């Protein structure tokens, strides 16, 4: 399956892509991602029209339906990086787990991940992918709003949290108290280029102050362009 952005004469481009990529049977034109469930807008422009696929990346397999769930090929390096930074036995929170974008690389590296996802279709694939990759014993899955789940936890439980959602700052008041002292936070945001990386850093610092925590920024990265004039930024921070 090949994904295609906006292009002139999409039918012709789609047929050409099928000819080039012999292993593909469907070409999709993908629009934006909308709503709290992060649902994609896609159109089949060529081929059989089957939008379900298995994507293999490094040592991880992701089953998904690209017409129903979000998946960004541009985050490949960041997914691999999450599998490199965790330690065996580390307790990790993934409050926006999707189909397992970051959960699966971390679990395969030996972490234990509490994976929360509110989209029922994404959650179904998260469960399937945990089994597919042989790691279901180290994934604690919840289909819920992460705030509702974290309200049931008492005290600082996790050593790391990955907030792979562009509006992650709205959930910091729930996630920050769940991190133990010295825990690591990876916060994603879609930020205007002129405000990167200052805006997500300021949002993180303000939220930490409101819940009585301190943060030390360790690194910032631009993962990819999100749209014209907007970049996908990640802030890595230590939570005191």
N, C-alpha and C positions, 0 to 999 in steps of 0.2 A: 504494500500500500504506500503510495507516494502522496505527500501533501503539497499543495500549491497555493501560493498567495494570489493576490489580485493580479490579473494579466489580461492583455487584449486577446480576443478570440480564444477563450478558455477551452472550448471543445478541441480545437486544433492543438493547443499546447498540451492538453491532457493526453490526446492520442500519441503525441510525440514523446511524452514522458513514459507512457506505457511501452513504447518501442525501445526506449533507452534502458529502462529498468525492467529487465525480463522477468524478475521474480515478483513484480507487482501485478495486481489485477484490478485495482481501483485507484483513481486519482480524486482527491478532495480539494476543493477551494475552501479555505478556512477563514472565517471572520473573527469576531471578537469573542470574549469570554464574559458572560453576564451572570448576575445574581449571586446570592449567598452560597449557592451550590456550585458556582464556577462552571457553568454549563457552556459548551462551545456552540458556535453557529457554523455549520458546515454545509457544503453543497457538493454532491457527486457530479463531476464534470466529465468523467470518462470511465470506462470499464464496467465491471460486474455490479458495483454498488455495495459490496460487502464491506462494512466499516469496522468490523471486528478483526483484530490482529494480535500477534504476539511480537513485541519488540525486544530484541536482544541487545544488551548494552553492557560491555565488560563481562562480568560473570553473572549478571542479573537478567531474568526474563520478566517482562511486564506484559500481561494480557490486558487488553482494554478494548473498548468500543469508542473510536474517535468521534463518533457522532453524539456520544452521551457524556464523555468525561474529558477533562482537560489533561493534555500532556504536551510539554514543550521540549522539542529536541534541542533547543538552544541552552538548556540547563544541564546538558550532559556532563560538562566538566565539574559543575557544582555537585551533581549527584555522586560522581566518582570521589570528589574531595571529602564528602561526608563519610564515605567508607574508609577513608585514610586517617581521619582525625580522631575517630573514636577508639577507645581501648576495650579489650575484652572484659565483659562483665559490667561495663558502664551502663548506668540507668539513664535512659534518654526519653524525652517527651517530644512527640511529633503531633502538634495539635491540629494540623491541616494536612493529614496524611495522604489524601487522594488515593490513588491506586497503589501507593507505596513508593513514590518517587525517591524520597530520602530514607524512609524506613528500611527498605530492602537492602541497600548497600551497607547501612549501619549494622543491621542484624547479621548479615553475612560476615561482617568483620568481628562479630562476637558480642555486640551490645544487646541489651534487653530494652525493647522500645514499647512504650505506651503510645499507640497510634490511634488518633481520634479523627473521624471523618463524618460530616453530616450528610453528604450526598449519598443516597442509598445505592445508586449504581456504582459510584466510585468505591463505596465501602464493600460491595459485593466482590469487585475485582481485587480489592486489598486482601480480602480473605482468600480468594483463589490464588493470588500471587504469593502469599505467605506459604501456602501448601505447595505450589509449583516450585518454589525455590527451597523447599525443605527447611523452613525456619519458623513454622507456626508455633513451635514451643517457646520461642523467644519474643513473640509479638503479643501484646495485650491490646486487643482491638475494642474500640467503642464506636458505635454509630450515634453521634450526638453532637451538639454544640460543645466545644471544648470547655467553655466557661461552666457549663452544668457539671461536667465530669470533674473539673479541678476544684469545684466547690465541695466535693466529697473527700478531698485529700486534706489531711491534717499535717501542717508543717512542711518544711522544705524537703522534697522527696527526690528530685532529679539532679543529675550532675551535668546535664546538657539539654538544651531545647532548640529545636529547629523550627522557625516560624516562616515557612515557605509560602506566604500569602501576602499579596501586595498591600493589603490593608491590615497587616499584622499589628501595627501600633495600637489599633482599637482594642486589642486583646491583652496588652502588656500587663494591665492591672491584675489579670488572673494568672498569667504565666510566670511573671517575675517572683511572686511569693512561693511558687512551687520549686524554684531552683535553690539548691543548697549553697552555702557560702563558698565562693570560688568556682561556682558553676559557670558554664559557658553558654552564651546565647548567640544564635545565628538568626538575625532579623532581616527579612527581605522587604524591599519596597520598590515601587515604581515611582521614580523621582524626576522632576524636571532637571535637565542637565545643569542649569544654572544654580540649582539648590543641592546638588549632589557633591559630597555625602553629608553636608551639614544638616539638612532637614531630618533625615532618619536618626542621626546622632542626637539632635536636640529633642526629638520626640521620645527617644529611649531614655535620655537623662531626666526629662521631665516626669515620665511615668515612673521611673525608679524612685525619684524623690517623693512622689505621692504615696508610695507604699513603703517608704522607709528603707530603701536599698540604695547602694551605690553601684556605679558601673565604671569599668575601665575599658575603653575601646582598644581592642587588640589589632584590628585590621579592617579595612573597607575594600570592597571589590565591586567593579562594574561587570556584571555577568554578561549582559547583552543589551542591545537597543530594544526598547519596548515599543515605542512608536516615535514619530517625528518629534525630536526635542525632549524625549523622555527616555531614561535609562533604568535598567533593572539593577539595583544596588543591594549588596549584602553587607551588613555591619556585624562583625564578630566582637563580642564584648565579654568580659569577665564580670560576674555579678558578685558583689561583696555583701 
